[in-house]
Amino acid sequence: MIITVQIFLLMMVLAGVGIILFTRNIVHAAYALCLTLLGIAGVYVLVMSELLAVVQIMLYAGGVVILLAFGVMMTNRLRGEKVLSGSNNKWVGRIISVGVFAGLCYLISISPFQTTSVEKNEDQIAQIGVSFLTDHIVAFELIAFVLLVALVGAAYLAKNAADE
């Protein structure tokens, strides 16, 4: 059964990547990106990393794809027109892609991967949360402050742009 699930997730990721590569409709590419990111979250679940799967779904499949979709749909210059993307230098891109793929395959084949069995820890997410709020509280608060400054800066820039 695990092999079946792995094959399904692999097909899901590859189907999403195939749609992203060969569609000219940007909205369809955004939905295919969501499909790919959900497939990767399924792979994280298979390797018993539930926290990464949740982060993958919430941040990437949820946040980034929705932001991309709203960005495409709210563009004022495309009223009533299909949102299409053009392709330039297809052959150069294909050659570079094949070269990168071959290089990655070579590096994976010569790498000395060692597999070990990992014990399932039921409180993995709780332990990470407690660690964030005890041992790493200063870094956690600094990140929150930087995000707050970025939000205030974006609001200030948007206000100035609207006034002009």
N, C-alpha and C positions, 0 to 999 in steps of 0.2 A: 504494500500500500504506500509506503514512503516513496518508493521509486516512482509510482504513478503521480504522486503529488509533486515530486521534484520535476518530472517531465512536464507536468501541467504548468508549473511556475516558470520553467525555462521557456516554454512556448509562449506564455503570457508576456514575459519580458521581451522575447525576440519579436513577437507580433507588434508590440508597442513601438519598439525601435524601428521595425520595418515601415510602419505607418508614418512615423516621424520623418524617416529619411525620404520617402517617396511621395508624400502628399504635398500639394501646393497650397492647400487650405490651412491657414494658421490655426484656426479654431480646432480643426480635426487633429492637428499636430499637438495642440495643448491637451486634448483629451487622451491622445495616445501616450503623451508623457505621463499623465495621471495613471494610465494602465500600467506603464512600465514601472513607475514608482511603487504602485501597489504590489506588483510582482516581486520587486526587490524587498519590500516589507515582508512578504510571505517567505522569502529566502531567509530573512533574519529570524523569523519564527522557527523555521526548520533547524537552524543552528542554535536554538535555545537562547536567543538574545531578544527577549520580549521588549526591553527598554528601547533598543534601537528600532524595533518594528513600530512601536508606538510613536517614537520621534519621527520616523520616516513618514508615517501616515499623517500625523498632525502637522508637521512643518512643511514637508515637501508635497505630498499628495494633496493635502488640504490647503495650506497657505500659499505656497508658491504657484501652484497651478490655478487656483482661484484668482490670485493677483494677476497672473498672466492673462487669464480669460477676461477679467474686467478691463485690463489695459487695452486689450484688442477691441472689446466691445464698446468702450467709451471713447474711442478715438473719433474726433469730430470730422476729420477729413475723409472718412470712408462711408458717408451716408448713402445707403442704398446700393453700395457696391460690394462685391464679394471680396473677402480678405484673402489675397493670394500672395505668395512669396515667389520671387524669381530665383533662378539658379544661374550662377555664373561660375565658370571654371569647374565644371562637373568632373572633368577628367583629372585635373590636378587634385581635387578633393578625393577622388576614388583612389588614385595612386598613393597619396599620403595615408589614407585610411588602411589600405592593404599593407603598407609598410609598417604602420603602427601596430596593426593586428599581428603581423608576422613577428615583429619584435617582442610583443607581449607574450605570444605563444612560445617563443624561444626562451624568454626569461622564466616563464612558468615551468617549462620542461627541464631547465637546469637547476632550478631552485630546490634545495633539500627540505621540502616540507615534512614536518613531523606531526603525526596525528596522535592525540592523546584523548582519553575519555574525560569528559568534564562532568562533575557531579552537578545535578540539578539543584539549584538553590532557590527555594520558594520565595524568599524575601529579597531577591536581587534589587528590585525597584525600590523597596522600602529602605534598604541599606544605602543605596545611592542617594536617595532623598535626605536621609539623616546625615550622610557625609557632607552633602551640599550645605546643610543648615547648621552644621557644627564645625567640622574641620576646615571647610572652605568657605566660610561665611563672608570673609572680606572680599574674595574674588567674586562671589555671588552678588554682593551689594554693589561692587564696582561695575559689574556688567549691567546691573539694573540702572545705575546712575548714567552710564554711557548711553543706554537706550533711551532714557528720559531726555538727555541733552539732545540726542538725534531727533526725537519727536518734537521737542520745542523748536529746534532749528528748522525742521521741515515746515512746521506751522508758520514760523516767522517768514521764511522764504516764500511760502504760498501766499501769505497776506501781502507781502510787498509786490509779488507778481500780479495779484488781483487789483492792487491800487494803481498800477501803471497803465 
